[in-house]
Amino acid sequence: MELEQSKRLIGICIIKVLEKHSDEEHKLTQQEIIDYLHKEFNIDCARRAVADNIDCLNKSGLYNIITSKNNGCYLENRDFEDEELIFLVDGLYASKIISLANKRALIRRLVTLGSASFQTDAKYIREFESPLVSPSNHNQMFWNLRMINRALSQERNVTFYYNKYGIDKKMHHTQETKYVASPHFVAASNGRYYMVCNYDKYPGLSHFRLDLISDIDILPQNNNVLQKNRDWTKYLNENAYMFGGESGRISFTVNESVIGAIIDWYGMDFSIVKCKGTENEYSVTLTANYNTFLYWALQYGKCITVTYPLSLRNEIKTAINEMVERYKD
């Protein structure tokens, strides 16, 4: 029995060695594998044992170890391609919700999943800190994420304090009592994590930033409003800024230069027709959150004109007039 377990252990350790030290450009000979096994795992074995284990690993169908008599071998299939790991690393550096120290710790673990070439090249990935990282407790944010996911799996409600920053640059509770909420899911938007939920004092859906939540607990009562079958992708497309409020049909005119921005923010689910008597004006209709679209329209104000609904058009006019007043000399 012990001998059988020892053989299995050698196979596992060979995979670990190949994952860490090999790729198509860095093939390992049997002797190099033996040396790594001794150095990293204190395991001694013969060349024949290495060859037999590699053969068994390939026959298992779980691994594809490419071998050649002259050049050695390398592990071809991995959980992540190097390009995928670069994407994840860059995404972590761009995150606004975790500190540079947390990013470094996560990235060190991601790098170990890459090929030998990636682990070498990763040393030269440019490290940068997002200038907008929240100064809140990042360990608390990870704890909040864990607790919300646990509440979702148990279909339970949660209770927590929600906070905001004061002029002293410190967080303060927005109310003296805890919120009670029924979570639906957690979403990333504009570099922040949000809990999308119903809470006891508002009939519609609400969004709470995870980095502003504290003292979260799971309640014993069931989440009776959990909407498992709702099209949440559509909901997120309509709520680009994670504001509350109603969604509805919105029409506006744009020039061609803004089409890319519409797709970036709202996806492909919109209609577009050319405006009569114009060279570069188009009428676009889509469904979006009204509060979200107000700010989006201000962002692209030089290039778009809202035509429907009239109430939203008037809100934009009011916002523009208030801005003009602020900038009067």
Residue pairs with C-beta under 8 A, 6 or more apart in sequence:
7 49
7 53
9 43
10 37
10 43
10 45
10 49
10 50
10 53
11 53
11 56
11 57
13 37
13 40
13 41
13 43
14 33
14 37
14 50
14 53
14 54
14 57
15 57
15 63
15 75
16 40
16 41
17 28
17 33
17 36
17 37
17 40
18 28
18 33
18 65
18 73
18 74
18 75
19 75
19 78
19 112
19 113
20 112
20 116
20 119
21 28
21 32
21 36
21 116
22 28
22 72
22 73
22 74
22 75
22 115
22 116
23 74
23 75
23 115
23 116
23 117
23 118
24 66
24 74
24 76
24 115
25 116
25 117
26 74
26 115
26 116
26 117
27 68
27 71
27 72
27 73
27 74
28 36
28 72
28 73
28 74
29 72
30 47
30 50
30 51
30 72
31 47
32 72
33 50
33 73
34 44
34 45
34 46
34 47
34 50
37 43
37 44
37 45
38 44
54 65
54 67
54 73
57 63
57 65
58 64
58 65
63 75
63 77
64 75
64 76
64 77
65 73
65 74
65 75
65 76
66 73
66 74
66 76
67 73
78 113
78 114
78 115
79 113
80 88
80 110
80 113
80 114
82 114
82 115
82 117
82 118
82 121
85 110
85 111
85 113
85 114
85 118
86 118
86 125
88 110
89 107
89 110
89 111
89 122
89 125
92 98
92 103
92 106
92 107
92 110
93 103
93 107
93 127
93 128
93 129
93 130
94 130
94 191
95 103
95 130
95 133
95 191
96 130
96 132
96 133
96 134
96 190
96 191
96 192
97 133
97 134
97 138
97 141
97 191
97 192
97 193
97 210
97 211
98 106
98 133
98 138
98 141
98 142
99 133
99 138
100 127
100 129
100 133
102 138
104 127
107 122
111 118
111 119
111 122
112 119
114 122
130 191
132 191
134 141
134 192
134 211
135 169
136 171
136 211
136 212
137 214
138 211
140 211
140 213
140 214
141 193
141 210
141 211
143 216
144 160
144 195
144 210
144 211
144 213
144 216
145 186
145 193
145 210
147 158
147 216
147 217
147 218
148 158
148 183
148 186
148 195
148 210
148 216
149 186
150 218
151 157
151 158
151 183
151 218
151 223
152 183
152 184
152 185
152 223
152 226
154 218
155 222
155 223
155 226
156 218
156 219
156 220
156 221
156 222
156 223
157 180
157 181
157 182
157 183
157 218
157 219
157 221
157 222
157 223
158 180
158 181
158 183
158 197
158 216
158 217
158 218
158 219
159 178
159 179
159 180
159 181
159 216
159 217
159 219
160 178
160 179
160 181
160 208
160 213
160 214
160 215
160 216
160 217
161 173
161 174
161 178
161 179
161 213
161 214
161 215
162 173
162 174
162 175
162 179
162 208
162 212
162 213
163 171
163 172
163 173
163 174
163 212
163 213
163 214
164 171
164 172
164 174
164 212
165 171
165 172
166 172
171 212
171 214
178 215
179 199
179 200
179 208
180 199
180 200
180 219
181 195
181 197
181 198
181 199
181 200
181 206
181 208
182 197
182 198
182 199
182 223
182 224
182 225
182 226
183 195
183 196
183 197
183 223
184 196
184 197
184 198
184 205
184 226
184 227
184 230
184 232
185 195
185 196
185 232
186 193
186 194
186 195
186 196
186 210
187 193
187 194
187 196
187 232
187 236
187 242
188 194
189 236
189 239
189 240
189 241
189 242
190 240
190 241
190 242
192 209
192 210
192 211
192 242
193 209
193 210
193 211
194 207
194 208
194 209
194 210
194 242
195 207
195 208
195 210
195 213
196 205
196 206
196 207
196 232
196 235
197 205
197 206
197 207
197 208
198 204
198 205
198 206
198 225
199 206
202 244
204 244
204 245
204 246
205 235
205 244
206 244
207 239
207 242
207 243
207 244
234 269
237 266
237 267
237 269
237 288
238 247
238 266
238 287
238 288
238 289
238 292
239 247
239 288
239 289
239 292
240 265
240 266
240 288
240 289
240 292
240 296
241 289
241 291
241 292
241 295
241 296
242 292
243 289
243 291
243 292
243 295
244 291
245 289
245 290
245 291
245 292
246 289
246 290
247 287
247 288
247 289
247 290
248 287
248 288
248 290
248 309
249 285
249 286
249 287
249 308
249 309
250 285
250 286
250 287
250 288
250 290
250 293
250 306
250 308
250 309
250 312
251 283
251 284
251 285
251 306
251 307
251 308
252 283
252 284
252 297
252 304
252 305
252 306
252 307
252 308
253 275
253 281
253 282
253 283
253 284
253 304
253 305
253 307
254 262
254 281
254 282
254 284
254 300
254 303
254 304
254 305
255 280
255 281
255 282
255 303
256 280
256 282
257 303
258 300
258 303
258 304
259 272
259 282
261 300
262 270
262 284
262 286
265 296
266 286
266 288
269 286
269 287
270 284
270 285
270 286
271 284
271 285
271 286
272 282
272 283
272 284
272 285
273 282
273 283
274 281
274 282
274 283
275 281
275 282
275 283
283 307
288 296
290 309
290 311
290 312
290 315
293 306
293 312
294 312
294 315
294 316
294 319
297 304
297 306
297 316
298 316
298 319
298 320
301 316
301 320
306 312
306 313
306 316
307 313
